[in-house]
């Protein structure tokens, strides 16, 4: 199940307010594993999954109670 679907199942309809949507992973040490650059893997999964990062965070409501929630999409290098 994707993180978006999981969030949708948990929260009150229409209350999702995403946070940090423009935050992206950096690769300051230029990590490489078996001839593949980490930044290339990130780019591949961004295109495959349609998310910039593996985790989605935001605020919402659950039964009318304000909450903050984070959900990881394990299809994104999980």
Secondary structure, DSSP 8 states (H G I E B T S, - for coil): --HHHHHHHHS-TT--EEE-TT-----TT--EETTEEHHHHHHHHHHHHS-SSSEEEEEEEETTEEEEEEEE-TTTT-
